[in-house]
């Protein structure tokens, strides 16, 4: 059995490092996309709960993908923003 040369070991190590870097660059945007999707689903749930509570005071925010996205990204300020937009343009 032959012992691999130094250049072979070095190139193998560089290849593994490049594979790690490429995998990292592919995984980070995917993780961000999953976080964005999860936050948008939570935003839709917040809008539904707000609409259930809003029946009492006659405030309703339509459940659209854009509204769920805004609430998912901005959180509570997004809900306030949508409520203000709804009240101003109503």
C-alpha positions as CSV (number, residue, x, y, z in Angstrom):
1,X,0.0,0.0,0.0
2,X,1.4,3.4,-1.0
3,X,1.4,6.4,1.3
4,X,-0.4,9.3,-0.4
5,X,1.8,12.3,-1.3
6,X,1.6,15.6,0.5
7,X,0.0,17.3,-2.5
8,X,-2.7,14.7,-2.7
9,X,-3.6,15.1,1.0
10,X,-3.4,18.9,0.6
11,X,-5.8,18.9,-2.4
12,X,-8.1,16.5,-0.6
13,X,-8.3,18.8,2.4
14,X,-8.9,21.9,0.1
15,X,-11.7,20.0,-1.7
16,X,-13.3,19.2,1.7
17,X,-13.0,22.8,2.8
18,X,-14.6,24.0,-0.5
19,X,-17.4,21.5,-0.1
20,X,-18.0,22.8,3.4
21,X,-18.1,26.4,2.1
22,X,-20.5,25.7,-0.7
23,X,-22.7,23.7,1.6
24,X,-22.8,26.5,4.1
25,X,-23.7,29.1,1.4
26,X,-26.5,26.8,0.2
27,X,-27.8,26.1,3.7
28,X,-27.9,29.6,5.1
29,X,-30.5,31.0,2.5
30,X,-32.6,27.9,2.9
31,X,-32.7,28.3,6.7
32,X,-33.6,32.0,6.2
33,X,-36.4,31.0,3.8
34,X,-37.8,28.5,6.3
35,X,-37.7,31.2,9.0
36,X,-39.5,33.6,6.7
37,X,-42.2,30.9,5.9
38,X,-42.7,30.1,9.6
39,X,-43.0,33.8,10.5
40,X,-45.5,34.3,7.7
41,X,-47.6,31.4,9.0
42,X,-47.5,32.8,12.5
43,X,-48.5,36.2,11.0
44,X,-51.5,34.6,9.3
45,X,-52.5,33.1,12.7
46,X,-52.2,36.5,14.4
47,X,-54.5,38.0,11.7
48,X,-57.1,35.3,12.2
49,X,-57.0,35.8,16.0
50,X,-57.2,39.6,15.5
51,X,-60.2,39.1,13.2
52,X,-62.0,36.9,15.8
53,X,-61.4,39.6,18.5
54,X,-62.1,42.4,16.0
55,X,-65.7,41.2,15.4
56,X,-66.6,42.9,18.7
57,X,-65.2,46.3,17.7
58,X,-65.8,45.9,13.9
59,X,-62.2,45.9,12.9
60,X,-61.1,43.4,10.3
61,X,-57.9,42.9,8.4
62,X,-58.3,40.7,5.3
63,X,-56.1,37.6,5.4
64,X,-53.9,37.8,2.3
65,X,-50.5,36.5,1.7
66,X,-49.1,40.0,1.7
67,X,-50.7,40.8,5.0
68,X,-49.4,37.6,6.5
69,X,-45.9,38.4,5.1
70,X,-45.9,41.9,6.6
71,X,-47.0,40.6,10.0
72,X,-44.5,37.8,9.8
73,X,-41.6,40.1,9.0
74,X,-42.5,43.1,11.2
75,X,-44.3,41.2,14.1
76,X,-46.4,43.4,16.3
77,X,-45.5,46.7,14.6
78,X,-46.8,45.0,11.4
79,X,-50.1,44.4,13.0
80,X,-50.3,48.0,14.1
81,X,-49.3,49.2,10.7
82,X,-52.0,47.1,9.0
83,X,-54.6,48.4,11.5
84,X,-53.6,52.0,10.9
85,X,-53.7,51.5,7.1
86,X,-57.1,49.9,7.4
87,X,-58.4,52.7,9.7
88,X,-57.0,55.5,7.5
89,X,-58.4,54.1,4.2
90,X,-61.7,52.8,5.5
